[in-house]
Amino acid sequence: MRITNTSCICPVLVCLCFVQRCYGAAHHGSIKVTRNQTKHIEGETEVHHRPKRGWVWNQFFVLEEHMGPDPQYVGKLHSNSDKGDGSVKYILTGEGAGTIFIIDDTTGDIHSTKSLDREQKTHYVLHAQAIDRRTNKPLEPESEFIIKVQDINDNAPKFTDGPYIVTVPEMSEMGTSVLQVTATDADDPTYGNSARVVYSILQGQPYFSVDPKTGVIRTALHNMDREAREHYSVVIQAKDMAGQVGGLSGSTTVNITLTDVNDNPPRFPQKHYQLYVPESAQVGSAVGKIKANDADTGSNADMKYTIINGDGSGVFSISTDKETREGILSLKKPLNYEKKKSYTLNIEGANTHLDFRFSHLGPFKDVTMLKVIVGDVDEPPLFTMPSYVMEVYENANIGTAVGTVTAHDPDAANNLVRYFIDHNTEEDRYFTIDASTGTIKTAKIFDREETPWYNITVAASEIDNPGLVSHVPVGVRILDVNDNPPELARDYDVVVCENTKPGQVIQTITATDKDNSANGARFHFSLDEGLSLNPNFTLRNNEDNTASILTRRRRYSRTTQDVYYLPVLISDGGMPPLSSSSTLTIRVCACERDGRVRTCHAEAFLSSAGLSTGALIAILLCVVILLAIVVLFITLRRSKKEPLIISEEDVRENVVTYDDEGGGEEDTEAFDITALRNPSAAEELKYRRDVRPEVKPLSRHHPSSSLDSIDVQEFIKQRLAEADLDPSVPPYDSLQTYAYEGHRSEAGSISSLDSATTQSDQDYNYLGDWGPEFKKLAELYGEIESERTT
């Protein structure tokens, strides 16, 4: 079978196709197949002989993007068995068979029905088969062939990463690499020049250039200045077909920004400046600004301002605002228009970050002159001193002059000044001031011992402009006069021993004075001269503001006199001196040999009895022990309980409490146990045997039926009536407790009080039916009943 392709594109293929077709026409297209895969026909056995001529095939080509009205002819299939009578049928299978590629089953012509895109699919693999139309048996083994899509230049180059944003330092050398751009072409790079791209610059000349092959963008000028132009928009074109006419092209934009370098020194716009500053400006405040311009940006424009010389360098200082890059002029010392009316400053502004590559463009600093004009301001009065301290004696009369403050107008007008006191505190009301002279006087009588110091504030203002006020602090010290007599430092407890010897010091005393040391520090002690000579004690002045009390007798007796009173006269060293009299109380006490006080007059009556201290302690200890025994006995007696006595014949509980300790043997029957029993089982009422009752009891005997019907409440009422009407009962209240719960309970009473006097034939076995808790109780009562029966 022979396959013929007539769609030859390039001239080389045209020649090849022409030779092929001529050769095929001369030899009926019989090209021996060397690559086809031969399959055995069904029913035939393998015969080892020289194979016959089979399929003749080659690689087909179909032109992409075919836009013609008719299907595009691809090639022709032909079998050696085809005699041209229509008996051979050609079948085409594989990729795109029947949809993209169709075949004439009689002639074997193959056509493409659709426009193909090589960029989507580069080739198609198909299979050809020739069968006998009558028998449907294959005449040739199935053969495989390829239809390749022939590329045409239908894709323009594209920049996948554009547009670009890039920076390059200003003043860079010519040829400095900026960026490399790359364009891609979807056409076949192995066929023709459809994918061969060259680059060119459409916009951005003469500042930048691009390499045609690599796409590297470079600077094309020397010393490109950012301050002259900062942003550039460069358009790069990529064209295929190696840039030939008819090639497709694509473009992209590269935005290039020049970054700053420090190539511009700072410059002051003016060489001379003038600044007005009022003399009232506060120290430390900003009084003006100055700025040097720098065309650079960022850190390249940072600068520092300095006052390099001038007569105001000690009065003013300058600093740099890092955000605005301005020089801030501040005041270091107060201004005074009356003393100096102007200052001249030389200010320098210099860059802080230098680039030595551009040092030839310097120097990177500039100097200007600033003249500061001081403005005259109406200032408040000025005191001659920043503060005043004055003194006045205590007890001085009201209106006494304390001192004088002075203030003047610092302005050239020298206006008159008015003085007054700021009454902000209570202390300011203790003084007055003369508004014209500034003389301060007292407004009350002062006591140094009460308040030794006063602080006031004096204000001064101009008469013509009272709104301008100055203040000054004034301290007034109150001076001391000797107006307080001395006193004993404390209340002394003076003790003298009975066995004291004459001339012995028994106490050293001191004194105090509210006045200061100038009027009260030197004290003199003496006994009252108006009294007769004291035969018991004397006083010695030690000349050191102390005095000693000495004995004048050999022995003192507490029984004769236990307390002595000694008047002492104390005087100070003030001018004039003041004195006071104080009385010392001296107690006589018994002392040990070493001088320790043993006892004083409070224990004198025991000593006279001849009892020693040890004996007194022993007596007290015995009394305490006896009291403890009595308390313990009473406590035990109250907490003691009577034992529960149960007789074998009588199982009643007898609870008897005796709280009465009087009455003796005849009072044993004062409490009748019958009162605690059930009224239904009560015996004959009993009364006291020692006294014959004069009142007949309300009820002596009760029938059995009436006892059964008596209620507890009625029973108690009867007992109370009998007790109230009986004149023979003792004159005290008797508290009796009735534990009877009544007879209305269906279960009856479980108390054993009446079980001794009444016989019961009740069967207690039913208690066992109440549960295991009552089983033991049933057994117990059952045993008791059996014993009684026996």
JOUR-V88005 format. One record per residue. PSI is psi as a letter, one per 20 degrees, with the letter a starting at -180 (999 if undefined). BURIAL is b if it has 16 or more other ideal C-beta (glycine too) atoms within 10 Angstrom, else e. Layout:
BEGIN
psi: (PSI	PSI)
burial: (BURIAL	BURIAL)
END
This chain:
BEGIN
psi: (q	p	p	p	p	i	m	p	f	r	h	g	h	g	g	g	h	g	h	g	h	g	h	h	h	h	k	k	k	n	p	p	p	i	i	q	o	p	q	p	q	p	i	q	q	p	p	n	r	p	q	r	p	c	q	p	r	a	p	q	p	p	p	r	k	p	j	r	h	q	q	p	p	g	a	q	p	p	q	i	i	o	j	j	j	j	i	p	p	p	p	p	r	a	o	j	p	i	g	g	p	q	q	o	i	g	h	j	p	p	q	p	i	q	p	q	o	h	i	g	p	h	r	p	p	r	p	q	p	p	r	p	h	g	i	k	q	p	h	q	q	p	q	p	r	p	o	q	p	p	q	r	n	j	p	q	q	q	o	h	i	r	r	q	p	q	q	p	q	r	k	q	q	p	j	p	p	g	q	p	q	p	q	q	p	i	r	o	i	i	o	b	j	h	j	o	q	q	q	r	p	h	p	j	q	j	h	q	r	q	p	h	g	h	j	p	p	q	q	j	q	q	l	p	p	h	h	g	p	h	q	q	o	p	p	p	p	p	p	a	k	k	j	r	p	i	q	q	q	q	r	r	p	o	o	p	p	p	q	q	q	n	j	p	q	q	p	p	h	q	i	p	q	p	p	p	p	q	i	j	p	q	p	i	q	p	i	r	q	q	p	p	q	p	i	r	r	b	h	i	i	q	r	p	q	q	o	h	r	r	i	j	h	i	h	q	q	p	r	p	o	h	g	i	k	q	p	o	p	q	p	h	q	q	q	o	h	h	g	p	i	q	q	p	p	o	p	p	p	q	q	i	o	q	o	i	h	k	h	i	i	a	q	l	r	q	q	r	p	p	p	p	p	p	p	p	q	o	q	r	q	p	q	h	q	h	r	q	p	r	q	q	q	q	j	q	q	p	j	p	p	g	a	p	q	p	q	r	o	i	r	h	h	l	r	q	q	p	q	r	p	o	m	h	r	h	h	i	i	i	q	r	q	p	h	g	h	j	p	p	r	q	j	r	p	q	o	h	i	g	o	i	q	q	p	r	p	p	q	p	q	q	h	h	m	i	h	o	p	q	q	p	q	p	p	o	p	o	q	q	q	n	j	p	q	q	r	q	h	r	o	p	n	p	p	p	q	h	k	q	q	q	j	p	p	i	q	p	q	r	r	q	p	h	r	a	h	h	i	j	h	o	q	p	q	r	q	o	i	i	r	r	p	o	i	g	q	r	p	p	p	i	j	k	j	r	q	q	p	q	q	i	r	h	q	q	p	h	h	g	p	i	p	q	p	o	p	p	p	p	q	a	j	r	o	q	q	q	r	q	p	q	p	p	p	p	q	p	q	p	q	r	h	j	i	p	p	g	q	a	i	h	k	h	h	h	h	h	i	j	p	r	h	h	g	g	g	g	g	h	g	g	g	g	g	g	h	h	g	g	g	g	g	g	g	h	h	h	i	q	q	q	q	o	p	o	q	h	h	p	j	q	p	o	o	p	p	o	i	p	i	r	h	b	h	i	j	h	k	h	p	p	i	h	h	i	r	p	h	h	j	q	a	p	p	q	r	p	h	i	p	p	p	i	p	p	q	g	o	g	q	p	r	h	h	h	h	h	i	p	q	g	g	h	g	h	g	g	h	g	g	h	h	h	i	o	i	i	q	q	l	q	p	p	o	q	p	o	j	p	j	r	j	i	p	h	i	r	p	j	q	j	h	j	i	h	i	p	p	p	k	q	o	j	h	i	h	h	i	i	r	h	h	i	g	h	g	g	h	g	h	h	g	g	h	h	g	g	g	999)
burial: (b	b	b	b	b	e	b	b	e	e	e	e	e	e	e	e	b	e	e	b	e	e	e	b	e	e	e	e	b	b	b	e	b	e	e	b	e	e	e	e	e	e	e	e	e	e	e	e	e	e	e	e	b	b	b	b	b	b	e	b	b	b	b	b	e	b	e	e	e	e	e	b	e	b	b	b	b	b	b	b	b	b	e	e	e	e	e	b	b	b	e	b	e	b	e	b	b	e	e	b	b	b	b	e	b	e	e	b	b	b	b	b	e	e	e	b	e	b	e	e	e	e	e	b	e	b	e	b	b	b	b	e	b	e	e	e	e	b	b	b	b	b	b	e	b	e	b	e	b	b	b	b	b	e	b	b	b	b	b	e	e	b	e	b	e	e	e	b	e	b	b	b	e	e	e	e	e	b	b	e	b	e	b	e	b	b	b	b	e	e	e	b	e	b	b	b	b	b	b	e	b	e	e	b	e	e	e	b	b	b	e	e	e	e	b	e	b	b	b	b	e	e	e	b	e	b	e	e	e	e	e	b	e	b	e	b	b	b	b	b	b	e	b	e	e	e	b	b	b	b	b	b	b	b	e	b	e	b	e	b	b	b	b	b	b	b	e	b	e	e	e	e	b	e	b	e	b	e	b	e	b	e	e	e	e	e	b	b	e	b	b	b	e	b	b	b	e	e	e	b	b	b	b	e	b	e	b	e	e	b	e	b	b	e	b	b	e	b	e	b	e	e	e	e	b	b	b	b	b	e	b	e	e	e	b	e	b	e	e	e	e	e	b	e	b	e	b	b	b	b	b	e	e	b	e	e	e	e	e	e	e	e	e	b	b	b	e	b	b	b	e	b	e	b	e	e	e	e	b	b	b	e	b	e	e	e	e	b	e	b	e	b	e	b	e	b	e	e	e	e	e	b	e	e	b	b	b	e	b	b	b	e	e	e	b	e	b	b	b	e	b	e	e	e	e	e	b	b	e	b	b	b	b	e	e	e	e	b	e	b	b	b	e	e	e	b	e	b	e	e	e	e	e	b	e	b	e	b	b	b	b	b	e	e	b	e	e	b	e	b	e	b	e	b	e	b	e	b	e	b	b	b	b	b	b	b	e	b	e	e	e	b	e	e	b	b	b	e	e	b	e	e	e	e	e	e	b	e	b	b	b	e	b	b	b	b	e	e	b	b	e	b	b	b	b	e	b	e	e	e	e	e	e	e	e	e	b	b	b	e	e	e	e	e	b	e	b	e	b	b	b	e	e	e	e	b	e	b	e	e	e	b	e	b	e	b	e	b	b	b	b	b	b	b	e	e	e	b	e	b	e	b	e	b	e	b	e	b	b	b	b	e	e	e	e	e	e	e	e	b	b	e	e	e	e	e	e	e	e	e	e	e	e	e	e	e	e	e	e	e	e	e	e	e	e	e	e	e	e	e	e	e	e	e	e	e	e	e	e	e	e	e	e	e	e	e	e	e	e	e	e	b	e	e	e	e	e	e	e	e	e	e	e	e	e	e	e	e	e	e	e	e	e	e	b	b	b	b	b	b	b	b	e	e	b	e	e	b	e	e	e	e	e	e	e	e	e	e	e	e	e	b	e	e	e	e	e	e	e	b	e	e	e	e	b	e	e	e	e	e	e	b	e	e	e	e	e	e	b	e	e	e	e	e	e	e	e	e	e	b	e	e	e	e	e	e	e	e	b	e	e	e	b	b	b	e	e	e	e	e	e	e	e	b	e	e	b	e	e	e	e	e	e	e	e	e	e	b	e	e	b	e	e	e	b	e	e	e	e	e)
END
